[in-house]
Structure formats: structure tokens, C-alpha cells
Amino acid sequence: MGSATTQGQLWGARAQDFATYVEQLTLPLASAVLDAAHVTPSTRLLDAGCGAGLLAVLASFRGARVTALDASPQLVAIAQERLPKADIREGDLEALPFADAGFDAVTAVNSIFYAADMSAAMRELVRVVRSGGRVVVTAWGPPERCELLTALVSRIGPLMPTPPPGVSPPHPATLAEPGALAEVLQQAGLRIVDEGEVACPFVFPSTELSWRANASAGPNQMAIAHSGEAAVRAAFMEADREHTRPDGSVRYENVFLWVAGEKQS
Ligand SMILES: C[S@@+](CC[C@H](N)C(=O)[O-])C[C@H]1O[C@@H](n2cnc3c(N)ncnc32)[C@H](O)[C@@H]1O
């Protein structure tokens, strides 16, 4: 078992809040990824690290045959409720429970960098796609263009546990360096065929809903477990103050990167 047990607990702790307040914030990214993956009617699609199932639902609207997987049983349950006929399972990105070459396209929206062994996760995405099929993977954009990521690193970073000696968890910002995300796909054996970026401003109607949303994210759950909810909430309040608009809503500007690779025969 890879990182799925730990990640599943972190992302599952407030699964309903994630589904209600977070996942739609990256709706423009999910749409761009479906286009980049060439998802059309009858595409056999795997969404790996599917969360509460937003991309899976959008893919089903296109007529795709949707399979999805996530580490969190609570998020999987929400996705299953939304798409009762789809194959949606609990599982690990680093050891996918699927046969070789069974999908026409594989998507992974903001999930691979949570796997303890990101290269192993990438190899799995490539293993299960057919020759000529596409794998589309996303990551946060550069920190200077991602206000929420910057706030997380500066304010929540100090509240996170120190990793054990010799362990250096992947930092989301490293994938935003020029060419870094494409390199991850190439290393896994894919030929890069397309790439792009999508703006996804995170807008919350109030600081209370900003907190409900942010507290549902796995890394913030880790900070809560380590430093206590009061400290993490206070750090978010500070960050929100700099992003609160006159009507009381809170807005963080962000961009996300996506890269599409094709499997060679
Ligand atoms: C930022 S959320 C993205 C969810 C979804 N793709 C979306 O865009 O709404 C990251 C997701 O990756 C899942 N995840 C993290 N590590 C995983 C692993 N090793 N195996 C399977 N899923 C994992 C988490 O449970 C979580 O649902």
C-alpha cells in the first residue's frame, strides 16, 4: 500500500465540505482537462484521484464510459451517489486495480503530487492507458500567480509536522517550474502532445465558508492534527483578511497547469 491510507483519511475527514465548497472552484480546469484528453461519447475514461467526482460527472455528460478511483472512501461514496452506474472505487494511485491498456484516456486533476511516490503513480497511469491514448495531469501554477498556494505555504507551512529525516515530500510549487510537469510525464514514457493553463479564482462568499472549504483539504487536515484547529483557523483568518472584498466575500487568484501526453505503441 502506498500513500492512499494516509491521504484517504486526510481528504475524507470533511468530505461533504470538500464536495460542497471546494470542487467546483476548479470547474474550468476539469473542462479543459476533458478537452485535452479528447473525451467524447464512448471514451473509456479513468479519473485517478477523483475526489467527489466532478470531472467524472462532466465526462458522463459527454457520454464517456467513466471509471474513477480515490483514496478516500467518503469521497468515493459521494461520487458513487452522483454516478450510480459508473465504476467508482476506493484505491491507490500507486497500485491501480485495473488491467493494462484498458482505458482510452486517463486524467489526474491535482492528485499525483499527493502520492508518496509520484513516479510510481505516473507509471500506473501510463500502464492502464492504451497505446495512442492520452494521459492528462494537472498541478498548481507558479506561486506568484497562485494566491491561495502562497498563503498556504507561508501561513500553514509552519503549522505542518516536520517530515521524518530523509523524507522530502513533493512541494506543489516544484511542478510549476518551467517544463517540470511535462518532464514528469516524459519520464513516465509519454510523448507530450499539448499543454496549457487555466485561471481558477477561488471565491468564497464569506470568511466562514472560506474556512469550511479550506479545512476540508488534506494538507490543512494534517496541519489541524499537528497544531490544533484554533491555530490553523487563525492562520486562515489572517490570510483571508488580505483577500476580503467590500461585500465580505474572499477571493484568491490562482492558475493551474495541465499537460497531455500520448502513450507510444
Ligand atoms: C486536491 S484533491 C482533487 C480531487 C479531484 N481530482 C478534484 O479535482 O476535485 C486530491 C485527491 O487525491 C486523492 N489522493 C491523494 N493521494 C492519493 C493516492 N495515493 N491514491 C488515490 N487517491 C489519492 C485524495 O483523496 C483527493 O481526493
The ligand as a Gaussian input file, in Angstrom:
#p B3LYP/6-31G(d) Opt

LIG

0 1
 C       -6.972000      18.113000      -4.493000
 S       -7.982000      16.678000      -4.381000
 C       -8.526000      16.622000      -6.088000
 C       -9.787000      15.823000      -6.259000
 C      -10.394000      15.890000      -7.658000
 N       -9.467000      15.417000      -8.662000
 C      -10.858000      17.297000      -7.970000
 O      -10.238000      17.945000      -8.844000
 O      -11.848000      17.757000      -7.364000
 C       -6.778000      15.344000      -4.320000
 C       -7.417000      13.965000      -4.322000
 O       -6.389000      12.986000      -4.492000
 C       -6.713000      11.875000      -3.681000
 N       -5.462000      11.140000      -3.402000
 C       -4.349000      11.598000      -2.786000
 N       -3.411000      10.628000      -2.712000
 C       -3.963000       9.528000      -3.290000
 C       -3.497000       8.203000      -3.509000
 N       -2.274000       7.816000      -3.138000
 N       -4.324000       7.334000      -4.142000
 C       -5.570000       7.718000      -4.552000
 N       -6.053000       8.964000      -4.364000
 C       -5.262000       9.852000      -3.736000
 C       -7.327000      12.484000      -2.434000
 O       -8.090000      11.558000      -1.690000
 C       -8.143000      13.635000      -3.025000
 O       -9.463000      13.244000      -3.318000

